[in-house]
Amino acid sequence: MAENGQSDGGNLLSTSGESQAPDKRVAARQLIKRYYFQLTEGCGDPNCKNEHCASSKKVQPLSPNQAAAQALDLFARKGRLCVGTSKNELPSTFFPEITSAGSSAMSDQQLLKQELWVPPTLNVASYSANDKSGISKLTKLTETSFKQIIDNCNEFGIYSKLVHTLGHVFANPEFLGQSFIRQGNSCTSTVGHGQLSKEQLRSMEVDLDKDKDSQEAVAEIRLQDIGQEVSVDICSVRRSFEAFSSIQSQNYESALVHALILLCETIELDMKFGRQKAEVNLLNVFVIVFELPWLGTGDYFESVLPTLCRACALLPLTQQATLVRFWATHSVPNLRNLVQTLQQLISFRVLSGDFGRDYAVNDDNTITACVKVMRILYCVNIFSCTTRSKSTDASNDSMETDDPSKDSFDVFSFGIDPTPRLGPKQNKTRKNDPLMAELVVNVLDCRKPPVAFTDFYNEPLSDVVEMDRDFAYFAAASEAPPSASNNAIKISFMNFPFILTPAAKALGLYYDNRIRMYSERRQSIFNSVMNGQPSNPYLKLKIRRDHVIDDALIGLEMVAMENPSDLKKQLVVEFEGEQGIDEGGLSKEFFQLVIDQVFNPDYAMFAFNSDTRNFWFNPTSFESDAQFTLIGIMLGLAIYNTIILDIHFPMVVYRKLLGRKGTFEDLQELDPTLWKGLTELLEYPDSDIEETLMQTFSISYKDVFGVVYNHDLKENGASCNVNLENRREFVELYADYLLNECVGRQFAAFRRGFAMVTDESPLSTLFRPEEVEQLVCGSHIFDFEELQNATEYDGGFTAQSETIKYFWSVVHELSVEDKRRLLQFTTGSDRVPVGGLGRLKLIIARNGADSDRLPMAHTCYNVLLLPEYDNKEKLKERLMKAIDYSKGFGML
């Protein structure tokens, strides 16, 4: 007995080793009752000083739920108990974990097997050594036990058991990793990992996919292929979380949030300091937590999700890959929600943060961790729509190579090594994403992802990130040795290009190109000073307007033969007989002149499709390989010098430039009519294909001159009819011939020229084919409202000047074609830069008072010189006349 009429509650359970377990349970039950009524009614002593007694006036008013929870806590901590506490009876189900001897027929061993709960701090050391099973800790959850807890809480309206279960299991990585474990099914009992080949497993998947009820069996078969590191029954987890819908969130949310925060912080610290236990299955933990349906709301979003991402981002690469495989099999329908939730968190952190030169967005651990987790989801997006086996659909995995057996040459026509040059730094730094390399997947193989790639762009982040600094981190990470610590190198978002918009990545590529230009310039000056070589810091081309192609071909051929590295210098164009310094405007005009002539039908280098308005390589062109190499070099130089071209290629060209062969899917954009016919052939339902279509493996086509050519798709193709069994082969061979084989010579030369400029560039690691097209051709959206908002004024003009108001009123009334011509007049190009017209820095400067002079433009600097016309009609007439007369540098 303690002083002041108070006792130590723990002593009431101190019994001899000969005491029986039922007696202990009765004593424990009675003790908890006394704690409960002490908290709610008090001991009756007005002078009581026990802070856990209602009579002391130190206990705040408690709900029955709260009082029950505190009573259990006091019992576990052996809290002080007043002697005069009331002993009113409680319902027998109020604390169902502890049963009396007379109300339970279960043995101690049976009780131990039940998944019962007691406070995690309960000290059972006071129990006898012979029997410590009177009260059992719950160390894992199953769907049945979890739902039973919820049902009990709903039945009596007291949620203390659920609260303590969440705090006990969801705060402990080991306990949570052992919860909701898959118990196996008919598939795993009959199919062993080494018993069936992958082809047999895929065949079974196809059959099982036909039955909607067999989706779980398909998932299990796939798990045989990827391993069993994740042992969670994902469907059981989802059903268990759905059971929360029967409870109001205020009854458990706070406990669950705090438990999850503690869980994630524990994992983060353990992984940072290498203290993680081998028996803790972290993959199970992350699979379970990411299934929570409330991660995007309330405290889960603000507190749980950031800590969850910081912990998940520390997973080793192999475990990230395992997580990708599991989610790609089980969680694709939930992928979009996860992506949107993470995007919201990244945007929230970016918009609420105060970032500058001293504290960049790269320094925010939560943002960088979210981006790393987003990479896992990005790989799930790719992995779920690509085959894991290279033997499946080999055409999709095949690389675009220069095959001498298919080409009529095996050396570059300029007389240099045809293999793209990869400098020593290039081989070491330009690596693919490590997670994709671990998974053996490539974004180029993903045609129809579950979530559009554009949904992974985060515009607020792309606008805030300082690309000059980010590129410095990117270069530092690329040049760091493999043994370097990741903590010593700051994260670069260029290593996570999926999160950046094309405009942001284009700026990063611009810094890479400029640094290489300056490097070549310094090297040229160094050689001039130290070795007496002529100083040639630029790639200079002297062009005659009436011999543009010839002069460009000769000039670039000489550079490629003598010193190919000069192609990495800044391009400077000089038109013979014209005065002008090339600050960008002359280069733009030069490129446009070359493109206009190369794609002229008289040259017959490319065939034009009137339906798609696209150009394709002419397989029967008489032009030399050097001509096609020139076009490849021009395309590379345009990207390298940030010049937008008016080129209309189908997307398959950019896919092939990035290393993939064209396939049947690409035929839809190149020739929609042919693609539709071949699709109907594949979908033909009857078996009389041979009699109805009378098609063999021999095809015919016309060139640009109307000459008909015949070609056998395989040996003796003219005598092999197309039928139900071989129609897929026919379609694939047909597409392969049109997209790869028949233009192999022309495209090989074109690609070599392109690689001569871009071989050391991070182009292929930063951009997808659709984004490369934007780099080359610009955006297709002509939003002149964006241009107006981004325009600056000089020489006395402001946005409120009457002449400026007249100007924009006239511009918005122009047709799309006239708007293109206006862009051509003011900037030297009619193309919209990547990111839209808002990225175009147009300056309108006052050029004197009202007069009859025409407007003028400095295309090198995007400056429009505009007299202060006194009315709208005169401004429009003078402006349109200036646009009509603007062809050629001398006419500006």
Secondary structure, 3 states (H helix, E strand, C coil): CCCCCEEEHHHHHCCCCCCCHHHHHHHHHHHHHHHHHHHHCCCCCCCCCCCCCHHHCCCCCCCHHHHHHHHHHHHHHCCEEECCCCCCCCCCCCCCCCCCCCCCCCCHHHHHHCCCCCCCCCCHHHCCCCCCCCCCCCCCCCHHHHHHHHHHHHHHCCCHHHHHHHHHHCCCHHHHHCCCECCCCHHHHHCCCCCCCHHHHHHHHHHHHCCHHHHHHHHHHHHHHHCCCCCECHHHHHHHHHHHHHCCHHHCHHHHHHHHHHHHHHHHHHHHCCCCCCCCCHHHHHHHHCCCCCCCCHHHHHHHHHHHHHHHCCCCHHHHHHHHHHHHHHCHHHHHHHHHHHHHHHHHHHHHCCCCCCCCHHHCHHHHHHHHHHHHHHHHHHHCCCCCCCCCCHHHHCECCCCCCCCCCCCCCCCCCCCCCCCHHHHHHCCCCHHHHHHCCCHHHCCCCCCCHHHHCCHHHHHHCCHHHHHHHHHHHHHCCCCCCHHHCCCCHHHCHHHCCHHHHHHHHHHHHHHHHHHHHHHHHHHHHHHCCCCCCCEEEEECHHHHHHHHHHHHHHHHHHCHHHHHCCEEEEECCCCCCCCCHHHHHHHHHHHHHHCCCCCCCEEEECCCCEEEECCCCCCCHHHHHHHHHHHHHHHHCCCCCCCCCCHHHHHHHCCECCCHHHHHHHCHHHHHHHHHHHCCCCCCHHHHHCCECEEEEECCCCCEEEEECCCCHHHCECCCCCHHHHHHHHHHHHHHHCCHHHHHHHHHHHHHHHCCCCHHHHCCHHHHHHHHHCECCCCHHHHHHHCEEECCCCCCCHHHHHHHHHHHHCCHHHHHHHHHHHHCCCCECCCCHHHCCCEEEECCCCCCCCCEEECCCCEEEECCCCCHHHHHHHHHHHHHCCCCHHHC
